[in-house]
């Protein structure tokens, strides 16, 4: 898991990551998202909203980690949702998770 969180930090510095509901919804609608990361402890409403968006727009997603740890990895407080905008970077994250 440490490698996963480190990768998120690198992705944020590289500009591959958006976080927060508004930014992630915009990324999905503009077809910029290649992977969506949802915190396990995010609200059921948030999970339902974004899982529907992912299914409707054929976007890969993973549910992992806690809001506090995800936020800390990208230099924020609490983060329930992260959008990865780079295909190669999202593939690297998925590879780490396997």
C-alpha positions in Angstrom: 0.0 0.0 0.0 2.9 2.4 0.6 3.9 2.2 -3.0 0.3 3.0 -4.0 0.2 6.1 -1.8 3.7 7.2 -3.1 2.5 6.9 -6.7 -0.5 9.1 -5.9 1.9 11.7 -4.6 4.0 11.5 -7.7 0.8 11.7 -9.9 -0.3 14.9 -8.1 3.1 16.5 -8.6 3.0 15.5 -12.3 -0.5 17.0 -12.7 -2.2 13.7 -13.5 -4.7 13.9 -10.6 -7.8 15.8 -9.7 -9.6 15.4 -6.4 -12.9 16.3 -4.9 -16.4 15.7 -6.2 -16.7 18.8 -8.4 -13.3 18.4 -10.2 -13.9 14.6 -10.6 -17.4 15.1 -12.1 -16.0 17.6 -14.5 -13.2 15.2 -15.5 -15.7 12.4 -16.1 -18.0 14.6 -18.2 -15.1 15.9 -20.3 -13.9 12.3 -20.8 -10.6 13.0 -19.2 -10.7 10.3 -16.5 -9.0 7.0 -17.1 -9.3 5.7 -13.5 -11.4 6.8 -10.5 -10.3 6.0 -7.0 -12.9 6.0 -4.2 -12.1 5.8 -0.5 -13.6 2.9 1.3 -15.0 5.1 4.0 -16.7 7.6 1.7 -20.4 8.0 2.0 -22.8 5.6 0.3 -24.3 8.5 -1.6 -20.8 9.5 -3.0 -20.1 5.9 -3.9 -23.4 5.4 -5.6 -23.1 8.7 -7.6 -19.6 7.9 -8.9 -20.1 4.2 -9.5 -23.1 5.2 -11.7 -21.0 7.8 -13.5 -18.2 5.2 -14.1 -20.6 2.6 -15.4 -22.4 5.0 -17.7 -19.1 6.4 -19.1 -17.2 3.1 -19.1 -14.5 4.3 -16.7 -12.4 1.9 -14.5 -12.6 2.4 -10.8 -11.2 1.0 -7.6 -12.4 1.4 -4.0 -9.5 1.5 -1.7 -8.0 3.2 1.3 -9.4 5.8 3.7 -10.2 9.4 3.0 -7.4 10.5 5.4 -4.7 8.4 3.8 -5.7 9.3 0.2 -5.8 13.0 1.1 -2.4 12.9 2.9 -0.9 11.1 -0.2 -1.8 14.1 -2.4 -1.2 16.8 0.1 -4.8 17.5 1.2 -6.8 16.7 4.4 -9.6 14.4 3.5 -10.2 13.1 0.0 -13.0 10.7 -0.8 -12.5 10.7 -4.6 -9.5 11.0 -7.0 -9.6 11.1 -10.8 -6.5 9.9 -12.6 -6.3 11.7 -16.0 -3.3 9.9 -17.6 -3.9 6.4 -19.1 -0.3 5.2 -18.6 -0.3 6.4 -15.0 -3.6 4.7 -14.2 -2.3 1.5 -15.7 0.8 1.7 -13.5 -1.4 2.2 -10.4 -3.6 -0.8 -11.4 -0.5 -2.9 -11.9 0.7 -2.0 -8.3 -2.7 -3.1 -7.0 -2.5 -6.6 -8.4 
